[in-house]
Amino acid sequence: MYQEKVITCKDCGADFVFSVSEQEFYAEKGFTNEPGRCPSCRAARKQQSRGNGGYQRQERQMHPAVCASCGVETMVPFQPSGDKPVYCRDCFTPRNRY
C-alpha cells in the first residue's frame, strides 16, 4: 500500500526518505500531512522548543495564606480574597480525592 517517498526538507533543502514504516506510523496516529523537515531539522527544532528559545513557562507568582484547617502558613498560586477558605497542600489533597 505504501511506498518510500523522497521529500525535500523545507528548512535545509536536503532530500530525505519518508519510509514505509514512517508512513504507517503517521497513518496510525491520524496524521494527514507528510513531514516537511528532515529528521535532523526536526530534532533541531524540537530541541530549540524545549527551552533554547521556544515557549517557556513563566514562574507562578505565589501568595501567603493561612490554612483554614490546620492554621499553618502556606503559599498558594492565587491571591486569597478572604471570602473562601484556603488550605495547605496536606489539608487540600484529602478533601479532593474522589
C-alpha distance (Angstrom), angle and dihedral (degrees) to the residues before:
residue distance angle dihedral
M1 . . .
Y2 3.82 . .
Q3 3.79 127.1 .
E4 3.79 129.2 -166.5
K5 3.80 112.5 -94.3
V6 3.77 130.0 -158.0
I7 3.81 111.4 -137.4
T8 3.80 129.5 -176.5
C9 3.81 114.8 -128.8
K10 3.80 111.7 -118.8
D11 3.82 91.5 -146.5
C12 3.81 106.6 44.6
G13 3.82 101.3 13.0
A14 3.81 94.2 -126.4
D15 3.79 120.4 140.0
F16 3.80 117.3 -118.8
V17 3.79 134.9 177.8
F18 3.79 120.3 -110.7
S19 3.80 96.3 -153.1
V20 3.79 128.2 -146.7
S21 3.82 91.0 -112.4
E22 3.82 90.9 51.3
Q23 3.81 90.4 49.8
E24 3.81 90.2 50.7
F25 3.80 89.9 49.5
Y26 3.81 91.4 50.0
A27 3.82 90.3 49.5
E28 3.81 91.8 48.0
K29 3.81 90.8 52.6
G30 3.80 91.8 46.7
F31 3.81 95.1 -114.4
T32 3.79 110.6 156.5
N33 3.82 100.2 -174.7
E34 3.77 125.9 73.6
P35 3.81 117.0 -124.8
G36 3.78 113.2 -86.0
R37 3.80 96.4 -163.1
C38 3.79 132.5 58.3
P39 3.83 117.4 -113.7
S40 3.82 93.6 -99.0
C41 3.82 93.4 50.1
R42 3.83 89.8 45.9
A43 3.81 90.0 52.0
A44 3.81 92.1 47.2
R45 3.80 91.5 49.2
K46 3.81 91.4 48.0
Q47 3.81 91.0 49.9
Q48 3.80 90.9 49.2
S49 3.80 92.7 51.8
R50 3.81 91.6 51.0
G51 3.77 94.4 73.3
N52 3.78 110.2 -52.9
G53 3.78 97.5 99.8
G54 3.80 101.7 -36.9
Y55 3.80 130.4 105.4
Q56 3.77 110.4 -41.0
R57 3.75 124.7 -170.0
Q58 3.78 116.2 -120.4
E59 3.76 118.5 -124.4
R60 3.78 112.5 -102.2
Q61 3.74 116.8 -113.2
M62 3.79 107.9 -125.3
H63 3.81 126.3 -152.8
P64 3.82 130.0 -156.9
A65 3.79 118.9 -112.2
V66 3.79 140.5 162.2
C67 3.81 117.2 -121.9
A68 3.82 111.2 -113.5
S69 3.79 90.6 -147.5
C70 3.83 107.8 43.9
G71 3.82 102.3 10.8
V72 3.79 96.3 -125.1
E73 3.81 119.0 145.5
T74 3.81 110.8 -111.7
M75 3.79 141.9 165.6
V76 3.81 122.3 -117.3
P77 3.84 131.7 -172.5
F78 3.81 93.8 -122.0
Q79 3.80 136.9 55.4
P80 3.82 106.3 -100.8
S81 3.80 110.0 -128.7
G82 3.79 96.1 -160.8
D83 3.80 95.8 -124.3
K84 3.83 95.3 91.4
P85 3.80 130.9 44.9
V86 3.80 118.4 -100.8
Y87 3.80 121.5 -150.7
C88 3.79 134.1 -160.0
R89 3.81 118.0 -121.5
D90 3.82 93.4 -96.4
C91 3.82 93.8 52.2
F92 3.81 96.2 37.7
T93 3.82 98.1 54.2
P94 3.84 98.6 59.0
R95 3.81 90.7 47.8
N96 3.82 92.2 57.6
R97 3.79 101.9 47.1
Y98 3.77 114.3 113.1
